[in-house]
Amino acid sequence: MSPTSAPVSPRERLQGVLPEVEIVALTPLIEEIDELKRTRNAVVLAHNYMTPDIYHGVADLKGDSLALARMAGETEAEVIVMAGVHFMAETAKIVNPDKTVLIPHTEAGCSLADGITGADVRLLKERYPGVPVVTYVNTSADVKAESDICCTSGNAVEVVNSLGVDRVIFLPDQYLGKWVATQTDVEIILYEGSCMVHERFTGEELRGYRALTPGVQIIAHPECPPDVLEEADFVGSTAGMIRWVRDERPSHVVMVTECSMADNVAIESPDTEFVRPCNLCPHMKRITLEGIRDSLRDMKHVVEVDPEVAARAQSAVSRMLEVHA
């Protein structure tokens, strides 16, 4: 949906998503956001980890990190509101230097992105001269600027293989890097970063779900530890997991990732029963409908990226977008 799309009422968007009493309560706020989007020529980009009221109620464009990066570069809106975390808003600004990018909460960060700096990357490049740096998109603009190419979990293997080299530095998620190493002959030099949501899952926990629900299918994000991935029937990116559920239509599934993603996919897959191990991302949950309204109303929390840093980071992001997964 774009600001010029035919209007769809909040009730139509949220029917079957939220209880009727919540729809009634949220309708005035959603209508206020809709009017602000029209006035500002704005779109709301929402990551799959957003709560259903945002994801189904006000989002114009939805997806994982890779999809949001692509959609941010294609939108004709003048204002982009990122219903996600700060590195996503930075990426939107990098690919849209002349647009206004807003983030509804300034503390919507990322434990993985916060664990590495551009200085850390420069030290690694000194230690491994000439080795290309592949950087997960869940990083700051400063880190992207020190990288040769970015990747997401959806195209990480393709990105690594596209370089045609014997080894790469892979930053910053150690678990995603370890998984990539099992899918390629390229030597992977790892950094010891991790996601606070995905690293909390355990293989023992998943074996418990199998014992309780015989025949349950387990699908996991590659940011999870190796013992979790060993228990999984399918390992894939956010978009990959969504496609898998849609195509395979399992009767019961455990989706090993952030809670709200399972909530959103369950709404679109009514024939599948979701067993929901719930690890919340506290940063994603800082984004609320009220915050989106306030950000648009007051045009506050404008995301800026130093032009020199942005130019270098854009090169790494653009190279990523040229690799198809």
Secondary structure, DSSP 8 states (H G I E B T S, - for coil): --TTS----HHHHHBTTB-HHHHHHHHHHHHHHHHHHHHHTEEEEEETTS-HHHHTTT-SEEE-HHHHHHHHHH---SEEEEES-HHHHHHHHHH-TTSEEE-S-TT---TTGGG--HHHHHHHHHHSTT--EEEESSS-HHHHHT-SEEE-TTTHHHHHHHT--SEEEEESBHHHHHHHHHH-SSEEEE--B--TTGGG--HHHHHHHHHHSTT-EEEE-TTS-HHHHHH-SEE--HHHHHHHHHHH--SEEEEESBHHHHHHHHHH-TTSEEE---B--TTGGG--HHHHHHHHHHT-SB----HHHHHHHHHHHHHHHTS--
